[in-house]
Amino acid sequence: MLQDLEVTRVRTLFLSDIHLGTKGCQAGHLLDFLKEYDADVIYLVGDIIDGWRLRSGWYWPQAHNDVVQKLLRKVRKGTRLIYIPGNHDEFMRDYIGSHFGGIELVDQAIHEAADGKRYLVIHGDQFDLVVRHARWLALLGDWAYTTALFVNTYLNLVRRRMGLTYWSLSAWAKLKVKNAVNFISQFEDFLSSEAKRQEVDGVICGHIHHAALHDTFGIRYVNTGDWVESCTAVVEHYDGTLEIVRWLDGKALPASQVRALVSQPTRQAA
């Protein structure tokens, strides 16, 4: 674990798709990130706990408990924590409107940034047609994704021994398969349209494990990414600027490198 870190204070922190309760969750990296970053407000933008996976077999190592305890300690120290459930933690939707230990559960939120811009904050599964209308297919896709992560783990053990950096098989496949690229673009379009309908300046979401920040659809679209592969979060600085932070090898990747990775929006394949 990291020691003697200088804490970076931000106005707002957005986290999603942590998937506590799965072997793919990068809980250790997230814990290190939470030690370095503090915020006035934290939004948990869905799929924080993976109820789908826990129903099929219990998996909850100490590191996952440490993440929960770290978040609760931040609440006790004065951080406002807003939990917006996703499809994998949909059981939490039964408690929308409740407060648990200082945690507010809401279906969606309108966040006003320091510069006055307003953002719809929502997980986004409501705009995933597969999740809404073909749940069996979503579960099959989840199994395939978990399998890819399993293969990825051993692939990167070999790469590490060869002195190579981390490489994500599933992320590569998502951006290479035509239907996956079309799905991401369609998802971004749907969420941007919903933000326009609600007459806000942008949308901050999760769900598809693809960090992004762009204005392609005439509105600011921000996706927080995930803590299974990319280890990304979105922060709002005190001037209202939004930034994607990627945690890699125990530190935040320089902003210029992150922008190079996420500045190009996902286009529909021809």
Beta strands, then each sheet from edge to edge (+ up, - down):
strand 1: 8-15
strand 2: 37-44
strand 3: 80-83
strand 4: 99-100
strand 5: 103-105
strand 6: 109-112
strand 7: 118-121
strand 8: 202-205
strand 9: 212-214
strand 10: 220-223
strand 11: 232-236
strand 12: 242-248
strand 13: 251-252
sheet 1: 4+ 5- 3- 2- 1- 11+ 12- 13+
sheet 2: 6+ 7- 8- 10- 9+
end
